[in-house]
């Protein structure tokens, strides 16, 4: 009995030692990029019926995926693809679930297959969640996407991108540039336009390789031929304003050869080559609206929820104001001297000026209840405030609230709903008047 236990212990020790030797040898192959050595190790492990772990399988697949890109002939490439498939299948058969790194390595191997490599790689990614419970990352999609782009299989490349979006994975410059390039190759000018705007919105600056792809497109014959000869100027202007300025998003407008030059932009934002001033692009309405909703949510946490919700409901029913004034900030403008203080007459002057500007339409003045109560003690002030109130020109924020939240929300609501805005007075002033198309907002500048 004791002899049998001793023999078993000796066998386990021997196996443990053999597995340790195998791992050490495999790590050495990984460090040196020894593809042949790694494959030989695997065949020996299979012959000796050595139990392999997830680490062993992942290391083998990583070595194969890193080395396959350096192989020059098709026969060697196909041999490594077949070996990778055998190793991957053996891993699954051993009951070891592939993780994201496993699938990424196998996708890189599969994508190198001369025929249908992209399809194999994409199939691995599409099914990894259902089969193995693994979640793809950007690198997991790369092999299939780049294989399709390099093979000018544009529609399949678009399918990969759509799947990326469905899983919440966002393409970066390399992926967008590849999609743009294949779109240009197959003559899909509308997709070129789409990916140009992806670069604009997602990439701060492009690499030299991406710049060359863009140059090739704009120098191409197709780029000179696409585009509408007639368009609605007013619609284009409205689209530019809606998108925050600088771009319209309505597709290619105009025909003819593009003039393509590399140039610098000076400190004032003017192109040294063509002399045009670059546009200042703001966030679009959808993003501004989302920001306004976030601010409202935060305000409700800080303010009495019933008070702020009441104000939001009131705003929905009173959206016809052409001007909104942050009363306290305007009244305290340049009042930091000995006898200075809250100047209702100064506020009244701004109210009068804006009323004239908008054909005797009253603006909305936002003031804190505590401030109003103090002002009501003066007969002249009381008469002025009562007049504003009767005209629907005064909103009093409740006691205990911060009136800055109310003014800020109005600002964001108008930014989200109006097609344009601009500073009407110099930004060096202590307060600014901002125009939203026909509407304005007077507030303190920060």
C-alpha positions as CSV (number, residue, x, y, z in Angstrom):
1,X,0.0,0.0,0.0
2,X,2.8,2.4,1.0
3,X,4.7,1.4,-2.0
4,X,1.8,2.3,-4.4
5,X,1.4,5.7,-2.7
6,X,5.1,6.4,-3.0
7,X,5.0,5.4,-6.7
8,X,2.0,7.7,-7.4
9,X,3.7,10.6,-5.6
10,X,6.8,10.0,-7.6
11,X,4.8,10.0,-10.9
12,X,3.0,13.3,-9.9
13,X,6.3,14.9,-9.1
14,X,7.7,13.8,-12.4
15,X,4.7,15.2,-14.3
16,X,4.9,18.4,-12.3
17,X,8.5,18.7,-13.2
18,X,7.8,18.0,-16.9
19,X,5.1,20.7,-17.0
20,X,7.4,23.1,-15.4
21,X,10.1,22.3,-18.0
22,X,7.5,22.7,-20.8
23,X,6.4,26.2,-19.5
24,X,10.0,27.4,-19.2
25,X,10.8,26.2,-22.8
26,X,7.6,27.8,-24.1
27,X,8.3,31.1,-22.4
28,X,11.8,31.1,-24.0
29,X,10.2,30.6,-27.4
30,X,7.8,33.4,-26.8
31,X,10.6,35.8,-25.8
32,X,12.7,34.9,-28.9
33,X,9.8,34.6,-31.3
34,X,10.8,31.0,-32.1
35,X,7.8,29.7,-34.1
36,X,9.3,26.4,-35.1
37,X,10.4,25.7,-31.5
38,X,7.0,26.4,-30.1
39,X,5.3,24.1,-32.6
40,X,7.8,21.3,-31.8
41,X,7.1,21.7,-28.1
42,X,3.4,21.4,-28.7
43,X,3.8,18.2,-30.8
44,X,5.9,16.7,-28.0
45,X,3.4,17.7,-25.4
46,X,0.6,16.0,-27.4
47,X,2.8,12.8,-27.9
48,X,3.5,12.7,-24.1
49,X,-0.2,13.4,-23.2
50,X,1.0,16.3,-21.2
51,X,-1.9,18.3,-19.6
52,X,-1.9,21.8,-20.9
53,X,-3.4,24.8,-19.1
54,X,-5.0,28.0,-20.4
55,X,-1.7,29.7,-20.1
56,X,0.0,27.2,-22.3
57,X,-2.6,27.4,-25.1
58,X,-2.7,31.2,-25.0
59,X,1.1,31.4,-25.2
60,X,1.2,29.1,-28.2
61,X,-1.5,31.0,-30.0
62,X,0.2,34.3,-29.2
63,X,3.5,33.0,-30.6
64,X,1.7,31.9,-33.8
65,X,-0.2,35.1,-34.2
66,X,2.9,37.2,-33.8
67,X,5.0,35.2,-36.2
68,X,2.6,34.5,-39.0
69,X,2.7,38.1,-40.2
70,X,6.5,37.7,-41.0
71,X,5.9,34.6,-43.2
72,X,6.4,35.3,-46.9
73,X,5.1,32.3,-48.7
74,X,1.5,31.0,-48.9
75,X,2.4,27.4,-48.0
76,X,4.0,28.4,-44.7
77,X,1.2,30.7,-43.8
78,X,-1.4,28.1,-44.5
79,X,0.5,25.6,-42.4
80,X,0.6,28.0,-39.4
81,X,-3.1,28.7,-39.8
82,X,-3.9,25.0,-39.7
83,X,-1.6,24.5,-36.6
84,X,-3.4,27.4,-34.9
85,X,-6.8,25.9,-35.6
86,X,-5.6,22.5,-34.1
87,X,-4.3,24.2,-31.0
88,X,-7.5,26.3,-30.6
89,X,-9.7,23.2,-31.1
90,X,-7.7,21.2,-28.6
91,X,-8.1,24.0,-26.0
92,X,-11.9,23.9,-26.4
93,X,-11.9,20.1,-26.4
94,X,-10.0,20.2,-23.1
95,X,-12.8,22.1,-21.5
96,X,-10.8,25.4,-21.3
97,X,-13.0,28.4,-22.3
98,X,-11.1,30.8,-24.6
99,X,-11.0,34.4,-23.3
100,X,-10.8,37.7,-25.3
101,X,-7.0,37.4,-25.7
102,X,-7.4,33.8,-27.0
103,X,-10.0,34.8,-29.6
104,X,-7.9,37.9,-30.7
105,X,-4.8,35.7,-31.3
106,X,-6.9,33.1,-33.2
107,X,-8.6,35.8,-35.2
108,X,-5.1,37.2,-36.2
109,X,-4.1,33.7,-37.3
110,X,-7.3,33.0,-39.2
111,X,-7.3,36.3,-41.0
112,X,-4.0,35.4,-42.7
113,X,-5.5,32.5,-44.5
114,X,-5.3,33.2,-48.2
115,X,-8.9,32.3,-48.9
116,X,-11.7,33.3,-46.6
117,X,-9.5,34.5,-43.8
118,X,-11.5,37.5,-43.0
119,X,-14.7,35.5,-42.8
120,X,-13.1,33.0,-40.4
121,X,-11.8,35.8,-38.2
122,X,-15.2,37.6,-38.1
123,X,-17.0,34.4,-37.3
124,X,-14.8,33.9,-34.3
125,X,-15.7,37.4,-33.0
126,X,-19.4,37.2,-33.7
127,X,-19.8,33.9,-31.8
128,X,-17.3,34.4,-28.9
129,X,-20.0,35.8,-26.6
130,X,-22.5,33.0,-27.2
131,X,-19.9,30.2,-27.2
132,X,-17.4,31.3,-24.7
133,X,-18.9,34.2,-22.7
134,X,-16.1,36.5,-23.9
135,X,-16.6,40.2,-24.8
136,X,-14.8,41.6,-27.8
137,X,-12.5,44.6,-27.7
138,X,-11.3,46.9,-30.5
139,X,-8.3,44.7,-31.1
140,X,-10.5,41.6,-31.5
141,X,-12.2,43.2,-34.5
142,X,-9.1,44.4,-36.2
143,X,-8.0,41.2,-38.0
144,X,-11.3,40.7,-39.8
145,X,-11.8,44.4,-40.5
146,X,-8.3,44.9,-42.0
147,X,-8.5,41.7,-44.0
148,X,-11.8,42.8,-45.6
149,X,-10.4,46.3,-46.2
150,X,-7.2,45.0,-47.8
151,X,-9.2,42.7,-50.0
152,X,-11.5,45.5,-51.1
153,X,-14.5,43.7,-49.6
154,X,-16.2,46.9,-48.5
155,X,-19.6,45.5,-47.6
156,X,-18.1,42.9,-45.3
157,X,-16.0,45.6,-43.7
158,X,-19.1,47.6,-43.0
159,X,-20.7,44.5,-41.4
160,X,-17.7,44.3,-39.0
161,X,-18.1,48.0,-38.2
162,X,-21.8,47.6,-37.5
163,X,-21.1,44.7,-35.2
164,X,-18.6,46.8,-33.4
165,X,-21.2,49.5,-32.8
166,X,-23.7,46.9,-31.6
167,X,-21.3,45.8,-28.9
168,X,-20.3,49.4,-27.9
169,X,-16.8,49.3,-29.4
170,X,-15.8,52.6,-31.0
171,X,-13.4,52.6,-34.0
172,X,-10.3,54.7,-33.7
173,X,-8.1,56.3,-36.3
174,X,-6.6,53.2,-37.8
175,X,-9.9,51.5,-38.3
176,X,-11.7,54.6,-39.6
177,X,-8.8,55.3,-42.1
178,X,-9.0,51.7,-43.4
179,X,-12.8,52.0,-43.9
180,X,-12.3,55.3,-45.6
181,X,-9.7,53.9,-47.9
182,X,-11.6,50.8,-49.0
183,X,-14.7,53.1,-49.6
184,X,-12.6,55.2,-51.9
185,X,-11.3,52.2,-53.7
186,X,-14.7,50.8,-54.5
187,X,-16.3,54.2,-55.3
188,X,-18.5,54.6,-52.3
189,X,-18.3,58.3,-52.1
190,X,-21.1,58.6,-49.5
191,X,-19.1,56.3,-47.2
192,X,-16.0,58.3,-47.7
193,X,-17.9,61.4,-46.6
194,X,-19.2,59.5,-43.6
195,X,-15.7,58.4,-42.5
196,X,-14.3,61.8,-43.1
197,X,-16.7,63.2,-40.5
198,X,-15.8,60.3,-38.2
199,X,-12.2,61.4,-38.3
200,X,-13.3,65.0,-37.7
201,X,-15.3,64.1,-34.6
202,X,-13.2,61.2,-33.1
203,X,-9.6,62.1,-34.0
204,X,-7.8,65.2,-32.8
205,X,-5.1,65.0,-35.4
206,X,-4.3,62.3,-38.0
207,X,-1.1,60.4,-38.6
208,X,1.0,60.8,-41.8
209,X,-0.4,57.5,-43.1
210,X,-4.0,58.7,-42.7
211,X,-3.1,62.1,-44.3
212,X,-1.8,60.2,-47.4
213,X,-5.1,58.3,-47.7
214,X,-7.0,61.6,-47.5
215,X,-4.7,63.1,-50.2
216,X,-5.2,60.2,-52.5
217,X,-9.0,60.6,-52.2
218,X,-9.1,64.3,-52.9
219,X,-6.7,63.9,-55.9
220,X,-8.8,61.1,-57.4
221,X,-11.0,61.5,-60.4
222,X,-14.1,60.4,-58.5
223,X,-13.6,63.1,-55.9
224,X,-13.8,65.7,-58.6
225,X,-16.9,64.2,-60.1
226,X,-19.1,63.6,-57.1
227,X,-21.2,66.3,-55.5
228,X,-24.4,68.2,-56.1
229,X,-24.2,71.2,-58.5
230,X,-27.3,72.9,-56.9
231,X,-28.1,73.2,-53.3
232,X,-30.2,75.3,-50.9
233,X,-27.9,77.9,-49.4
234,X,-30.3,78.5,-46.5
235,X,-30.6,74.8,-45.7
236,X,-26.8,74.6,-45.6
237,X,-26.5,77.6,-43.4
238,X,-29.1,76.2,-40.9
239,X,-27.3,72.9,-40.9
240,X,-24.0,74.5,-40.1
241,X,-25.5,76.5,-37.2
242,X,-27.3,73.4,-35.9
243,X,-24.1,71.4,-35.9
244,X,-22.2,74.0,-33.9
245,X,-20.5,75.7,-36.8
246,X,-17.8,74.6,-39.3
247,X,-19.6,71.8,-41.0
248,X,-23.0,71.0,-42.5
249,X,-23.1,67.2,-42.9
250,X,-25.3,67.4,-46.0
251,X,-22.9,65.4,-48.3
252,X,-20.7,66.5,-51.1
253,X,-21.6,69.9,-52.5
254,X,-20.1,71.2,-55.7
255,X,-18.0,69.6,-58.5
256,X,-14.5,70.0,-59.8
257,X,-10.9,69.3,-59.0
258,X,-9.8,69.8,-55.4
259,X,-6.7,71.8,-54.7
260,X,-4.7,69.8,-52.2
261,X,-1.8,71.3,-50.4
262,X,-0.1,70.7,-47.1
263,X,0.1,73.9,-45.0
264,X,0.3,75.2,-41.5
265,X,-2.2,77.2,-39.5
266,X,-1.1,80.3,-37.7
267,X,-1.8,81.2,-34.1
268,X,-5.0,83.0,-35.1
269,X,-6.5,79.9,-36.7
270,X,-5.9,81.1,-40.3
271,X,-4.6,78.7,-43.0
272,X,-1.3,80.0,-44.4
273,X,-1.9,78.4,-47.8
274,X,-5.4,79.6,-48.7
275,X,-5.8,82.4,-46.1
276,X,-9.2,81.2,-44.9
277,X,-10.1,81.5,-41.2
278,X,-10.8,78.2,-39.6
279,X,-14.3,77.9,-38.0
280,X,-14.8,77.6,-34.3
281,X,-16.9,74.4,-33.8
282,X,-19.1,74.1,-30.8
283,X,-20.8,70.9,-29.5
284,X,-24.1,70.1,-31.4
285,X,-27.6,70.4,-30.1
286,X,-28.0,66.8,-29.0
287,X,-24.9,66.9,-26.8
288,X,-25.9,70.2,-25.4
289,X,-29.4,68.9,-24.5
290,X,-27.8,65.9,-22.8
291,X,-25.6,68.3,-20.8
292,X,-28.6,70.4,-19.8
293,X,-30.4,67.2,-18.6
294,X,-27.3,66.3,-16.5
295,X,-27.2,69.8,-15.0
296,X,-30.9,69.7,-14.2
297,X,-30.4,66.3,-12.5
298,X,-27.5,67.7,-10.4
299,X,-29.5,70.8,-9.5
300,X,-32.3,68.6,-8.2
301,X,-29.8,66.9,-5.9
302,X,-28.6,70.2,-4.5
303,X,-31.9,72.1,-4.6
304,X,-35.4,71.3,-3.2
305,X,-36.6,68.9,-5.9
306,X,-40.1,70.3,-5.9
307,X,-38.9,73.9,-6.4
308,X,-36.6,73.1,-9.3
309,X,-39.1,70.7,-11.0
310,X,-41.7,73.5,-10.7
311,X,-39.3,75.8,-12.5
312,X,-38.7,73.3,-15.3
313,X,-42.4,72.9,-15.8
314,X,-42.8,76.7,-15.8
315,X,-40.1,77.0,-18.5
316,X,-41.9,74.5,-20.7
317,X,-45.0,76.7,-20.5
318,X,-43.2,80.0,-21.0
319,X,-40.8,79.5,-23.9
320,X,-41.7,82.5,-25.9
321,X,-39.3,85.0,-24.3
322,X,-36.8,86.6,-26.6
323,X,-34.4,87.5,-23.8
324,X,-33.6,86.1,-20.4
325,X,-31.6,88.1,-17.8
326,X,-29.7,86.8,-14.8
327,X,-30.9,89.8,-12.7
328,X,-28.4,89.7,-9.8
329,X,-25.3,89.4,-12.0
330,X,-26.4,92.3,-14.3
331,X,-27.4,94.5,-11.3
332,X,-24.0,94.0,-9.6
333,X,-22.0,94.7,-12.7
334,X,-19.1,97.1,-11.8
335,X,-20.6,97.8,-8.4
336,X,-17.4,96.9,-6.4
337,X,-16.8,100.5,-5.0
338,X,-17.5,102.1,-1.7
339,X,-21.2,103.1,-2.3
340,X,-21.8,100.3,-4.8
341,X,-24.3,97.6,-4.4
342,X,-27.3,95.9,-6.1
343,X,-28.3,98.5,-8.8
344,X,-31.9,98.0,-9.8
345,X,-31.7,101.0,-12.1
346,X,-28.8,99.4,-13.9
347,X,-30.9,96.2,-14.3
348,X,-33.9,98.2,-15.5
349,X,-31.7,99.9,-18.2
350,X,-30.8,96.5,-19.6
351,X,-34.4,95.4,-19.5
352,X,-35.4,98.6,-21.4
353,X,-32.6,98.1,-24.0
354,X,-33.6,94.5,-24.7
355,X,-37.2,95.4,-24.8
356,X,-36.5,98.0,-27.5
357,X,-34.3,95.6,-29.4
358,X,-37.1,93.0,-29.6
359,X,-39.9,95.4,-30.5
360,X,-41.2,96.1,-27.0
361,X,-41.3,92.4,-26.0
362,X,-40.6,92.0,-22.4
363,X,-37.5,89.9,-21.4
364,X,-37.6,87.5,-18.4
365,X,-35.7,88.6,-15.3
366,X,-34.6,85.9,-12.8
367,X,-34.2,87.1,-9.2
368,X,-33.9,85.4,-5.8
369,X,-36.9,85.8,-3.5
370,X,-34.7,87.2,-0.7
371,X,-33.5,89.9,-3.0
372,X,-37.0,90.8,-4.2
373,X,-38.2,91.1,-0.6
374,X,-35.4,93.5,0.3
375,X,-36.1,95.6,-2.8
376,X,-39.8,95.8,-2.1
377,X,-39.1,97.9,0.9
378,X,-38.3,100.9,-1.4
379,X,-41.5,102.4,-3.0
380,X,-39.8,103.1,-6.3
381,X,-38.3,99.6,-6.5
382,X,-41.7,98.1,-5.5
383,X,-43.5,99.9,-8.3
384,X,-40.9,98.7,-10.9
385,X,-41.0,95.0,-9.6
386,X,-44.8,95.0,-9.6
387,X,-44.8,96.2,-13.2
388,X,-42.4,93.5,-14.2
389,X,-44.5,90.9,-12.4
390,X,-47.7,92.0,-14.1
391,X,-46.0,91.8,-17.5
392,X,-44.8,88.3,-16.7
393,X,-41.2,89.6,-16.9
394,X,-40.1,88.4,-13.4
395,X,-39.4,84.9,-12.1
396,X,-38.6,84.8,-8.4
397,X,-36.6,81.8,-7.2
398,X,-37.7,80.4,-3.8
399,X,-36.0,81.0,-0.5
400,X,-33.2,78.6,0.3
401,X,-32.4,78.0,-3.4
402,X,-29.4,79.1,-5.5
403,X,-30.5,81.3,-8.3
404,X,-27.4,80.5,-10.3
405,X,-28.8,77.0,-11.0
406,X,-31.9,78.6,-12.5
407,X,-30.0,80.9,-14.8
408,X,-27.7,78.2,-15.8
409,X,-30.5,75.9,-16.8
410,X,-32.2,78.6,-18.9
411,X,-28.8,79.1,-20.7
412,X,-28.5,75.4,-21.5
413,X,-32.1,75.0,-22.5
414,X,-31.7,77.8,-25.1
415,X,-28.4,76.4,-26.3
416,X,-30.0,73.1,-26.8
417,X,-33.1,74.4,-28.6
418,X,-31.8,77.3,-30.7
419,X,-30.0,77.0,-34.0
420,X,-27.3,79.6,-33.2
421,X,-25.8,81.9,-30.6
422,X,-23.2,84.6,-30.5
423,X,-21.8,87.2,-28.1
424,X,-23.4,90.6,-28.8
425,X,-21.2,92.5,-26.4
426,X,-17.4,92.2,-26.0
427,X,-16.3,89.3,-23.9
428,X,-14.1,91.6,-21.8
429,X,-17.2,93.0,-20.1
430,X,-18.2,91.7,-16.6
431,X,-21.3,90.3,-18.1
432,X,-22.3,89.2,-21.6
433,X,-25.3,89.3,-23.7
434,X,-25.6,86.1,-25.8
435,X,-27.9,85.8,-28.8
436,X,-29.7,82.6,-29.7
437,X,-30.9,83.4,-33.2
438,X,-33.6,85.9,-32.2
439,X,-33.3,85.2,-28.4
440,X,-30.7,86.6,-26.0
441,X,-29.5,85.9,-22.5
442,X,-27.7,88.5,-20.3
443,X,-25.4,86.9,-17.7
444,X,-22.1,87.4,-15.9
445,X,-19.1,86.2,-17.9
446,X,-16.9,83.7,-16.1
